[in-house]
Amino acid sequence: MFPESKSAGQKDNTSNIKQSKQMKTSFMDEIWSNLRQYWGTLLWTVKALALVIFMTYIAVPIFIRANPWIVPKVIFSNVVRWPPFIDLSRPADFGLNTTRNLYLTVDNGVQLGSWHILPKSLEHRIDPLDPYVYEDLLAAGNKIMVYLHGNSGTRGGWHRVQMYKLLASLDFHVVTIDYRGFGDSSGSPSEDGVVSDAYFLYKWVRERSGSSPVFLWGHSLGTAITTKLAKKLCHEGEPPLGVVLEAPFNNIREAAENHPFSFPYRLLPWFSWIFIDTIKENGIFFNSDENIEHVTPPILILHAEDDAIVPLHLGKKLYHAAKESRQDHHGDVEFQVFDGDDGFGHKHIFKSPNLPGIIQNFVDKSIGKKKN
């Protein structure tokens, strides 16, 4: 007896069942493959995150506490030089055509790179082949601004150059330096060292300025240097005619606590011990709120509301410290705040169309105070 042959319908049904099983198997394989891929990505992400957390909250604090010498490098950031490969001996490359580059040697043999930018009214009187004419013109009666820049970069930083140009257009001589260890200057920076450099520059200018009015301008970290310098000059009886502080802070401790780089660490219980106390242990204090009490000439404070590096409230603290300590014979203290919507931030107050008038008004008041 012969076996019955399967009908076409039965064959199709069997084929469909096989295809269904194959599809289910393929679908499950795809799910497992996706899960394995997802799990692999998740595992890699967790490992990477754990590494970042370890480096940020364990390795970096331990490294800093074990190597406190690195803290001054961070505070001054003098090794940060942008743009790189620039020739600071050629100020014309920065758009400063009536500018003399020179090198000043301070008492301990440190050599400081310096620029002297002429005021606009004297541009036609200079012989580019005779650099010493620049020094003679310091006594011509024009206002002189000794400009002390902040940390990182050089005297050729773009925002600094723009401020030099603005001041020169307002008929100031602008004399500036790179502190020891900055730019093309020799040595290594310290609080006392950079203040000593600023003091040397001021004395160099005063020896050549005759009766020309001399002002101090500091920006950011340069405000702390300026304030400490001004205190010293006031004690010696040779104060500047006025002091301008752009984006200042009250002391280095609070400046460090409020700096964006400290944000990931602020809530850690050992934050102060690891980071803040190490600054003090390196002999860096910059107590501008204490030093400003001894600064007798008029003071102008400039600060932008949207300053993310040195928050506005630190500038206000310095202002109140100065205001509360003023005596009758001291000059006035002004605080000019620039609207955050203008976008000037930490470095671009020079863009304000109101700044020339603010500066001129302050200069006129300072000169009037001196005459009285």
KEGU-565224 format. One record per residue (C-alpha): residue in one letter; residue number from 1; x, z, y. Coordinates in steps of 0.05 Angstrom, whole numbers, plus 32768, in hexadecimal, padded with zeros to 4 digits. Layout:
% residues N
aa|i|X|Z|Y
a|NUM|X|Z|Y $
...
***
This chain:
% residues 372
aa|i|X|Z|Y
m|1|8000|8000|8000 $
f|2|801C|7FEC|8043 $
p|3|8021|801E|807E $
e|4|7FF3|8012|80B8 $
s|5|8013|7FF1|80F3 $
k|6|800B|8014|8138 $
s|7|7FDE|7FF4|816A $
a|8|7FF7|7FDB|81AE $
g|9|7FD3|8015|81D0 $
q|10|7FF6|8048|81A5 $
k|11|803A|8028|81B5 $
d|12|802B|8029|8200 $
n|13|8016|8072|81FC $
t|14|8056|8086|81D9 $
s|15|807F|805F|820C $
n|16|805C|8082|8246 $
i|17|8069|80C6|8227 $
k|18|80B3|80B6|8220 $
q|19|80B6|809D|8268 $
s|20|8092|80DC|8280 $
k|21|80C4|8108|825B $
q|22|80FE|80E0|8278 $
m|23|80E1|80E6|82BF $
k|24|80D8|8131|82B7 $
t|25|811F|8137|829D $
s|26|8139|810D|82D6 $
f|27|8111|8135|8309 $
m|28|812B|8177|82EE $
d|29|8172|815C|82ED $
e|30|816A|8148|8336 $
i|31|8150|818D|8348 $
w|32|8189|81B0|8325 $
s|33|81BA|8180|8345 $
n|34|819E|8190|838A $
l|35|819E|81DA|837C $
r|36|81E7|81D7|8366 $
q|37|81F9|81AF|83A4 $
y|38|81D2|81DF|83D1 $
w|39|81F1|821B|83AF $
g|40|8236|81FD|83B7 $
t|41|822A|81F1|8402 $
l|42|820D|8237|840A $
l|43|8248|8256|83E5 $
w|44|8279|8230|8410 $
t|45|8254|8245|8450 $
v|46|8254|828E|843B $
k|47|829F|828B|842B $
a|48|82AE|8269|846E $
l|49|8283|829C|8494 $
a|50|82A5|82D5|8470 $
l|51|82E9|82B9|8482 $
v|52|82D5|82B2|84CB $
i|53|82BA|82FA|84CD $
f|54|82F9|8314|84AB $
m|55|8327|82EF|84DB $
t|56|82FE|8301|8519 $
y|57|82EE|834A|850C $
i|58|8327|8361|84DE $
a|59|8364|8333|84E0 $
v|60|8366|8327|852C $
p|61|835C|8370|8540 $
i|62|8391|8387|850E $
f|63|83C1|8351|8526 $
i|64|83B8|8364|856F $
r|65|83BE|83AF|8563 $
a|66|83FD|83A3|8539 $
n|67|841A|8372|856D $
p|68|8408|838E|85B2 $
w|69|843B|835F|85D2 $
i|70|8408|8327|85CB $
v|71|83D8|8347|85FD $
p|72|83FF|8334|863C $
k|73|8402|82ED|8621 $
v|74|83B6|82ED|861F $
i|75|83AD|830F|8663 $
f|76|83DB|82E0|8688 $
s|77|83D1|82A3|865A $
n|78|840F|8286|867B $
v|79|841E|825B|863F $
v|80|83DC|8236|8649 $
r|81|83EF|81FA|8672 $
w|82|83BE|81C3|8680 $
p|83|83C7|818A|868B $
p|84|8407|818B|8661 $
f|85|8446|8163|8670 $
i|86|843E|8166|86BC $
d|87|8477|8166|86EC $
l|88|846B|819D|871E $
s|89|84A7|8188|8748 $
r|90|847E|814B|875E $
p|91|8441|8166|8784 $
a|92|8430|8120|879B $
d|93|841A|8113|8753 $
f|94|83E3|8145|8760 $
g|95|83CC|8123|87A0 $
l|96|83F4|8153|87CD $
n|97|841B|8122|87F7 $
t|98|8435|8150|882E $
t|99|844D|8186|87FF $
r|100|8492|81A1|87F2 $
n|101|84A5|81BA|87AD $
l|102|84D9|81F1|87AE $
y|103|84F5|8227|8781 $
l|104|84FC|826F|8799 $
t|105|852B|82A0|8777 $
v|106|8512|82E7|8778 $
d|107|8540|8323|8777 $
n|108|8547|8328|872C $
g|109|855B|82DF|8724 $
v|110|8516|82C5|870F $
q|111|8509|8280|872B $
l|112|84C4|8270|8745 $
g|113|84A6|822B|874D $
s|114|8483|8225|8790 $
w|115|845C|81F4|87BB $
h|116|8455|81F2|8806 $
i|117|841A|81C7|881D $
l|118|8417|81B5|8867 $
p|119|83D9|81BE|8892 $
k|120|83B5|817E|88A5 $
s|121|83CA|8181|88EE $
l|122|8414|8180|88DC $
e|123|8414|8148|88A9 $
h|124|842E|8116|88DB $
r|125|8469|8143|88F0 $
i|126|848D|8145|88AE $
d|127|84CA|811E|8899 $
p|128|84C5|8118|884D $
l|129|8511|8113|884A $
d|130|851B|8157|886A $
p|131|84F9|818D|8840 $
y|132|8511|81C5|886D $
v|133|84E4|81AD|88A5 $
y|134|84AB|81CC|887C $
e|135|84C9|8211|8886 $
d|136|84D1|8206|88D1 $
l|137|8488|81F2|88D6 $
l|138|8471|8234|88BA $
a|139|847F|8251|88FF $
a|140|8458|821B|8923 $
g|141|841C|8249|892C $
n|142|83EE|822D|88F7 $
k|143|83CB|825D|88C7 $
i|144|83EF|826A|8885 $
m|145|83CD|8279|8842 $
v|146|83F7|8297|880A $
y|147|83CF|8282|87CD $
l|148|83D5|82A9|878C $
h|149|83B5|8288|8750 $
g|150|8395|82A7|8712 $
n|151|83AB|82A8|86CA $
s|152|83BB|826B|869F $
g|153|83D0|8227|86B7 $
t|154|83FE|8219|86F1 $
r|155|83FD|8211|873D $
g|156|83EA|81C8|872D $
g|157|83A7|81DA|870D $
w|158|8370|81AB|8726 $
h|159|8342|81DF|8745 $
r|160|837E|81FF|8767 $
v|161|8395|81BD|8785 $
q|162|834F|81B2|87A0 $
m|163|8351|81F5|87C2 $
y|164|8395|81E6|87E0 $
k|165|8379|81A5|87FC $
l|166|833E|81C9|881A $
l|167|8369|81FE|883B $
a|168|8399|81C9|8856 $
s|169|835E|81A3|8873 $
l|170|834C|81E4|8898 $
d|171|8392|81E3|88B6 $
f|172|83B3|8216|8889 $
h|173|83F9|8213|886E $
v|174|83F0|8222|8824 $
v|175|842A|8242|8800 $
t|176|8422|8251|87B6 $
i|177|844C|8261|8779 $
d|178|844B|8263|872E $
y|179|845A|82AA|871A $
r|180|8493|82B9|86EA $
g|181|8484|8299|86A7 $
f|182|8450|8268|86C4 $
g|183|845B|821E|86CF $
d|184|84A4|820E|86DD $
s|185|84B5|8256|86F0 $
s|186|84E5|827E|86C5 $
g|187|84DB|82C4|86A7 $
s|188|84A0|82E6|8687 $
p|189|8463|8303|86AB $
s|190|8451|834C|86B2 $
e|191|8425|836F|86E4 $
d|192|845F|8389|870E $
g|193|8484|8347|8705 $
v|194|844E|8319|8720 $
v|195|843F|8349|875A $
s|196|848A|8349|8769 $
d|197|8488|82FC|876A $
a|198|844E|82FC|879A $
y|199|8471|832F|87C6 $
f|200|84AF|8304|87C8 $
l|201|8487|82C7|87DC $
y|202|8462|82ED|8814 $
k|203|84A3|8308|8830 $
w|204|84C2|82C2|882C $
v|205|8488|82A7|8855 $
r|206|8489|82DF|8888 $
e|207|84D3|82D6|8895 $
r|208|84C4|828E|88AA $
s|209|847F|8292|88C8 $
g|210|848F|82B0|890C $
s|211|844C|82C4|892D $
s|212|8422|8296|8900 $
p|213|83E8|82BC|88E0 $
v|214|83F2|82C7|8895 $
f|215|83B9|82D2|8864 $
l|216|83B6|82E1|8819 $
w|217|8388|82BD|87E8 $
g|218|8381|82D1|879F $
h|219|8356|82B2|8769 $
s|220|8340|82D6|8729 $
l|221|837D|82FB|870D $
g|222|839E|82E8|874E $
t|223|836D|8316|8773 $
a|224|838B|8351|874E $
i|225|83D1|833A|8760 $
t|226|83BB|832F|87A8 $
t|227|839A|8373|87AE $
k|228|83D7|8398|8792 $
l|229|8405|836F|87BF $
a|230|83DA|837D|87FC $
k|231|83DB|83C7|87EE $
k|232|8427|83C5|87EB $
l|233|842C|839D|882C $
c|234|83FC|83CD|8850 $
h|235|8426|8408|883A $
e|236|8464|83E5|8856 $
g|237|8441|83D7|8898 $
e|238|8442|838B|8890 $
p|239|83FB|8379|8879 $
p|240|83DF|8332|8878 $
l|241|83AD|8320|88AD $
g|242|8376|831A|8879 $
v|243|836A|831A|882E $
v|244|833D|82E9|8808 $
l|245|8329|82FB|87C0 $
e|246|8308|82C3|8799 $
a|247|82E5|82D8|8758 $
p|248|8304|831D|8755 $
f|249|82FB|8357|8725 $
n|250|8300|83A2|872F $
n|251|8334|83B1|86F9 $
i|252|8351|838F|86BC $
r|253|832F|83BD|868B $
e|254|82E9|83A9|86A0 $
a|255|82FE|8361|86A9 $
a|256|8315|835F|8661 $
e|257|82D6|8382|8648 $
n|258|82AB|834E|866B $
h|259|82D5|8310|865A $
p|260|82B2|82DD|862D $
f|261|82EA|82E3|85F9 $
s|262|82D9|832C|85EF $
f|263|828F|831E|85DF $
p|264|8297|831E|8592 $
y|265|82B9|8362|8594 $
r|266|8294|838B|85C8 $
l|267|8267|83AF|8597 $
l|268|829F|83C3|8568 $
p|269|82AE|840D|856A $
w|270|82F9|8400|856E $
f|271|82F3|83CB|85A5 $
s|272|8312|83F6|85DC $
w|273|8349|8410|85AF $
i|274|835D|83CC|8595 $
f|275|8357|83A1|85D4 $
i|276|834F|83C9|8614 $
d|277|837F|8402|8606 $
t|278|83B4|83CF|85F0 $
i|279|83B1|83B0|8636 $
k|280|83C1|83F4|8655 $
e|281|83F9|8400|8623 $
n|282|841A|83C0|863B $
g|283|841B|83DB|8682 $
i|284|83E4|83AD|869C $
f|285|83B0|83D0|86C8 $
f|286|83A0|83A6|8705 $
n|287|8375|83DC|8723 $
s|288|835C|83B4|875E $
d|289|8324|83E7|876C $
e|290|8359|841B|877A $
n|291|838A|83EE|879D $
i|292|8357|83D1|87CD $
e|293|834C|8415|87EC $
h|294|8391|840D|880C $
v|295|8386|83C5|8826 $
t|296|8379|83CB|8870 $
p|297|8370|8383|888A $
p|298|832D|835F|8885 $
i|299|8318|834A|883F $
l|300|82ED|830F|882A $
i|301|82D2|830E|87E3 $
l|302|82B7|82CD|87C6 $
h|303|8290|82CC|8784 $
a|304|8261|829D|8761 $
e|305|8222|82B7|873F $
d|306|8230|828C|8701 $
d|307|8277|82A2|86F7 $
a|308|827C|82AA|86AB $
i|309|82C5|82C0|86AA $
v|310|82C2|82F8|86DE $
p|311|8279|830D|86E4 $
l|312|825D|8318|8729 $
h|313|8251|8362|871F $
l|314|829C|836E|8719 $
g|315|82A6|834E|875D $
k|316|826E|837A|8779 $
k|317|8291|83B8|875D $
l|318|82D1|83A5|8781 $
y|319|82AA|8398|87C1 $
h|320|8289|83DD|87BE $
a|321|82CC|83FE|87B0 $
a|322|82E9|83DC|87EE $
k|323|82AC|83EA|8819 $
e|324|82A7|8434|8807 $
s|325|82F1|8440|8816 $
r|326|82F4|841C|885A $
q|327|830B|8444|8896 $
d|328|82FB|8436|88DE $
h|329|833E|8413|88EA $
h|330|8337|83E7|88AD $
g|331|831E|83A0|88B0 $
d|332|82D8|838C|8897 $
v|333|82C8|8379|884F $
e|334|829C|833C|8844 $
f|335|827C|8327|8802 $
q|336|8266|82DF|87FD $
v|337|823D|82CE|87BF $
f|338|8232|8285|87AA $
d|339|81F1|8272|8789 $
g|340|81F5|8267|873E $
d|341|81CC|8227|8744 $
d|342|8208|8207|8768 $
g|343|8230|820B|8727 $
f|344|8272|8221|8746 $
g|345|8281|8252|870E $
h|346|82C5|8272|870C $
k|347|82F0|823B|8729 $
h|348|82C9|820C|8756 $
i|349|82B5|8233|8794 $
f|350|82DF|8201|87BA $
k|351|82A5|81D0|87B1 $
s|352|8276|81F9|87DD $
p|353|8266|81D5|881F $
n|354|8260|821A|883F $
l|355|82A6|8231|882C $
p|356|82CC|8213|8867 $
g|357|829D|8236|8898 $
i|358|82A3|8278|8872 $
i|359|82EF|8274|8873 $
q|360|82F2|8261|88BC $
n|361|82C3|8299|88D0 $
f|362|82ED|82CB|88A9 $
v|363|832E|82B2|88C8 $
d|364|8312|82B6|890E $
k|365|82FA|82FE|8902 $
s|366|833D|8311|88E4 $
i|367|8365|82F5|891E $
g|368|8335|8317|894F $
k|369|833F|8359|892A $
k|370|838A|8352|8930 $
k|371|8386|8345|897B $
n|372|835B|8381|8986 $
***
